């Protein structure tokens, strides 16, 4: 009788663990869907610089508050898409084997 109680306890604990993992996955996917709605990287005012992310709303940039930004302008230039420091290009151009 005691072994049946332990088996039932073990099965219930395993089921609770599985349910909690499934809930965490559902919560995570919902959070990712919400974060993928943030339009900052496609905006013309986005600077792609950690010091000033947005010229108009620096505190709201890349947060959930920016999802319905009224000042969103689609990116018209490609200067901020692949921002690399100049010395990385210099190293690529002037590569020498020593």
C-alpha positions in Angstrom: 0.0 0.0 0.0 2.9 2.3 0.8 4.5 1.7 -2.5 1.4 2.6 -4.4 1.3 6.0 -2.5 4.9 6.7 -3.5 4.2 5.7 -7.1 1.2 8.1 -7.2 3.3 10.8 -5.6 6.1 10.3 -8.1 3.7 10.3 -11.1 1.9 13.5 -9.9 5.3 15.3 -9.4 6.4 14.3 -12.9 3.1 15.5 -14.4 3.4 18.8 -12.5 6.9 19.2 -13.9 5.8 18.6 -17.4 2.9 21.0 -17.1 5.2 23.7 -15.7 7.7 23.2 -18.5 4.9 23.5 -21.1 3.6 26.7 -19.4 7.1 28.2 -19.5 7.4 27.4 -23.2 4.1 29.0 -23.9 4.9 32.1 -21.9 8.3 32.3 -23.7 6.8 32.0 -27.2 4.2 34.7 -26.4 6.9 37.0 -25.1 9.0 36.4 -28.2 6.0 37.2 -30.4 5.5 40.5 -28.6 9.2 41.4 -28.8 9.3 40.7 -32.5 6.7 43.4 -33.0 9.1 46.2 -31.9 9.8 48.2 -35.1 12.9 50.1 -33.9 15.5 48.4 -36.0 13.5 49.2 -39.2 13.0 52.9 -38.2 14.9 55.8 -39.8 15.5 57.4 -36.4 17.2 54.2 -35.0 20.9 54.9 -34.7 22.1 51.3 -33.9 24.3 52.7 -31.2 24.0 51.6 -27.6 24.6 55.2 -26.3 21.6 56.7 -28.2 19.3 54.1 -29.7 16.7 56.5 -31.0 17.0 60.2 -31.8 13.3 61.0 -30.8 12.5 58.6 -27.9 15.7 57.3 -26.4 14.0 55.9 -23.3 11.3 54.0 -25.2 13.6 52.6 -27.9 13.8 48.8 -28.2 11.2 48.3 -25.5 7.6 47.2 -25.5 6.5 50.9 -25.3 7.9 51.4 -28.9 5.5 48.9 -30.5 2.9 51.6 -31.4 5.4 54.4 -31.8 3.7 57.4 -33.6 7.0 58.7 -34.9 8.0 55.5 -36.8 9.4 56.2 -40.2 10.5 53.3 -42.4 14.2 53.2 -43.0 15.2 55.0 -46.2 19.0 54.8 -46.0 21.2 51.8 -45.3 23.9 53.6 -43.3 22.8 52.3 -39.9 22.1 48.7 -40.8 25.6 47.2 -40.7 27.4 49.7 -38.5 31.0 48.6 -38.2 33.9 50.8 -36.9 36.4 52.0 -39.5 39.3 50.1 -38.1 37.6 46.7 -38.8 37.4 47.7 -42.5 41.0 48.9 -42.4 42.1 45.5 -41.0 40.2 43.7 -43.7 41.8 45.8 -46.5 45.3 45.8 -45.1 45.6 42.2 -44.0 49.2 40.9 -44.0 50.6 37.5 -43.1 53.6 37.8 -40.8 
